[in-house]
Amino acid sequence: MSMAKRSKPGRSLEKVIAAIERAIGHRSDVKVTSPAHLPDRVTGQPREHDVLLEIAAAHRTIRVALECRDRSRKITVNDVEGFSEKCRDTTVDRGVIVSPKGFSKTALLKASRKGIECQSLSKVDAFDWLAIPGIVQIEREGLRFDFFFGIEPTPGSTIPSRYEMRDGNGNALNIEVLKAPTLAEIEKRQARESNIEETGPQKHVVHFSKTDITVVDLDSGQSLPVATMTATVSYTASAKVLPFSLVQYADAVSGQVTTDAAIADVNIGDVSGKVVIVMKPGEGGGIFWTTNGSLPKP
C-alpha cells in the first residue's frame, strides 16, 4: 500500500522565509536554497538547513544558514545551542533563527554569546504603504476555440473529399497544440495595448499569416499548404482576488522592524509561485515573483 509523502512540520514557514529572502537578496545575486544540505565536518554525513543564503564576496562565498522554528513555544537555550553546533559543524559563516513565537531571555543571551542572530516573524493586519488587499487574477472559463484554415490553391488542385491535416513534421495535426499559441497572441496584444482584461463574456479573433500546416488528399496524396489561419476564441472572464499574507521581520533583541513583506500565492495553469512585495525601512523595496525556487533576472 502506497502512502503520500508528508511534508515535515514547519515546511510552510520555510517556504515563506525562502521567498522573502529571495526577494531581499534579488538584486545582490544572493543564491537561496531551501532546504539545503551541507556535509558535517565530523561525520561527513549531510545535515539539513531550512534556508541557506550564499553571498558572493570579494574573494569567497559567505554562507548564512536560517533556522525556521514554527513551534507553539518560544525558542529556548537548547534550541540555540543545537543550532549553533550544527552551524559550526557545517562550517557556515553565520546563523539566523527565525521564530513566530519569540525567544526566551536566556535564549537571547546564549545567542548573543554564540553569534547567532535572532529574528522574530509576526503576522500583521496592514501596512501603511500597501493600499491593495491582494493580487487580482483573471480566470477564463468556458474556453471555446474555432479555427478557420485558408488553403493555398495550386494549379490543378481540387477540394479533396477525404483529407488529413498535418503539422510541419508530417504528423496528423492535433488541434490542441494550436490553443496555446492563440492564447499567447491574445496576451501579447493586451500587453502591447496595456489592456487589463475586463470581466464578463469575451471574444477575440487572431489571424496567423503563415503556418506550416498542410492538407493532404488521402486519395491522391497531394499536399495543399495552409497559407493562413484565423482563430476565434470565446470565454467568460472573472476576477479573483488572491489575498496578501502580511508579515514582519524584527530584531528579537531591539524589536526594530527590519523588513515588511506581503506575499500572495499564485496558481495559473501549470505555473505556480509567489508574488512577494518587500519593504525595508529607510531602503525602499520592490515587487518580485518566485517560482520553482528561483527569481527571474531583471
Residue pairs with C-beta under 8 A, 6 or more apart in sequence:
9 70
10 50
10 68
10 69
10 70
10 71
12 70
13 68
13 70
13 98
13 100
13 121
14 34
14 35
14 50
14 51
14 68
15 34
16 245
16 247
16 263
17 34
17 50
17 51
17 66
17 68
17 98
17 121
18 32
18 34
18 51
18 293
19 263
19 274
19 276
19 290
20 247
20 249
20 259
20 261
20 263
20 276
20 278
21 30
21 32
21 51
21 53
21 66
22 30
22 32
22 276
22 288
22 290
22 294
22 295
23 261
23 276
23 277
23 278
23 286
23 288
23 290
23 295
24 30
24 259
24 278
24 280
25 32
25 53
25 55
26 286
26 288
26 295
26 298
27 286
27 298
28 55
29 56
30 53
30 54
30 55
31 53
31 54
32 51
32 52
32 53
32 54
32 293
33 51
33 52
33 54
33 293
34 50
34 51
34 52
34 293
35 48
35 49
35 50
35 51
36 48
36 49
36 51
36 52
36 65
37 46
37 47
37 48
37 49
38 46
38 47
38 49
38 52
38 63
38 90
38 91
38 92
39 45
39 46
39 47
39 90
40 46
40 47
40 89
40 90
41 89
41 90
41 91
42 89
47 86
47 89
47 90
49 65
49 66
49 67
49 86
49 90
49 92
50 65
50 66
50 67
50 68
51 65
51 66
51 68
52 63
52 64
52 65
52 66
52 92
53 63
53 64
53 65
53 66
54 61
54 62
54 63
55 61
55 62
55 63
55 64
62 93
62 94
63 91
63 92
63 93
63 94
64 92
64 93
64 94
64 95
64 96
65 86
65 87
65 90
65 92
65 94
65 95
65 96
66 95
66 96
66 97
66 98
67 83
67 95
67 96
67 97
67 98
68 98
69 75
69 79
69 97
69 98
69 99
69 100
69 101
70 100
71 99
71 101
72 101
73 101
74 99
74 101
74 102
74 103
74 104
74 107
75 97
75 99
75 101
75 102
75 103
75 104
75 107
75 118
76 104
76 106
76 107
77 104
77 106
77 107
77 110
79 97
79 107
80 97
80 107
80 110
80 111
80 114
80 116
81 110
81 114
83 95
83 97
83 116
84 95
84 111
84 114
84 115
84 116
87 94
87 95
87 116
94 115
94 117
95 114
95 115
95 116
95 117
96 116
96 117
96 118
96 119
97 103
97 111
97 116
97 117
97 118
97 119
98 119
98 120
98 121
98 249
99 118
99 119
99 120
99 121
99 252
100 120
100 121
100 122
100 123
102 120
102 252
103 111
103 118
103 120
103 252
107 118
108 118
108 252
108 253
110 116
111 117
111 118
112 253
118 251
118 252
118 253
119 249
119 250
119 251
119 252
119 258
120 249
120 250
120 251
120 252
121 247
121 248
121 249
121 250
122 247
122 248
122 250
123 245
123 246
123 247
124 246
124 247
124 248
124 260
125 246
126 246
127 246
127 260
127 262
127 279
129 260
129 279
130 244
130 246
130 262
130 277
132 244
133 241
133 243
133 244
134 241
134 242
134 243
134 244
134 264
135 241
135 242
135 244
135 264
135 266
135 275
136 239
136 240
136 241
136 242
137 239
137 240
137 241
137 242
137 266
137 268
138 196
138 197
138 199
138 237
138 238
138 239
138 240
139 237
139 238
139 239
139 240
140 202
140 235
140 236
140 237
141 235
141 236
141 237
141 238
142 234
142 235
142 236
143 179
143 233
143 234
143 235
144 233
144 234
144 235
145 175
145 178
145 179
145 182
145 231
145 232
145 233
146 231
146 232
146 233
146 234
147 175
147 178
147 229
147 230
147 231
147 232
148 229
148 230
148 231
148 232
149 165
149 211
149 213
149 215
149 226
149 228
149 229
150 226
150 227
150 228
150 229
150 230
151 215
151 224
151 225
151 226
151 227
152 224
152 225
152 226
152 227
153 224
154 222
154 224
157 222
157 224
160 215
160 217
160 218
160 219
160 220
160 222
160 224
161 219
162 217
162 218
162 219
163 215
163 216
163 217
163 218
164 172
164 173
164 215
164 216
164 218
165 172
165 173
165 213
165 214
165 215
165 216
165 226
166 172
166 173
166 213
166 214
166 215
166 216
166 223
167 173
167 174
167 177
167 212
167 213
168 212
168 213
173 213
178 229
178 231
182 206
182 231
182 233
183 233
185 206
185 208
186 204
186 206
186 233
189 195
189 204
190 196
190 197
197 237
198 237
199 237
199 238
199 239
200 236
200 237
201 234
201 235
201 236
202 233
202 234
202 235
202 236
202 237
203 232
203 233
203 234
204 232
204 233
205 230
205 231
205 232
205 233
206 230
206 231
206 232
206 233
207 228
207 229
207 230
208 228
208 229
208 230
208 231
209 227
209 228
210 227
210 228
211 226
211 227
211 228
211 229
213 225
213 226
213 229
214 223
214 224
214 225
214 226
215 223
215 224
215 225
215 226
216 222
216 223
216 224
217 223
217 224
242 264
242 265
242 266
242 275
243 264
244 262
244 263
244 264
244 277
245 262
245 263
245 264
246 260
246 261
246 262
247 260
247 261
247 263
248 257
248 259
248 260
248 261
249 257
249 258
249 259
249 260
249 261
250 256
250 257
250 258
251 258
257 281
258 280
258 281
259 278
259 279
259 280
260 278
260 279
260 280
260 281
260 285
261 276
261 277
261 278
261 279
262 276
262 277
263 274
263 275
263 276
263 277
264 274
264 275
265 272
265 273
265 274
266 272
266 273
266 274
266 275
271 291
272 291
273 289
273 290
273 291
273 292
274 289
274 290
274 291
275 287
275 288
275 289
276 287
276 288
276 289
276 290
277 285
277 286
277 287
277 288
278 285
278 286
278 288
279 285
288 295
289 295
289 296
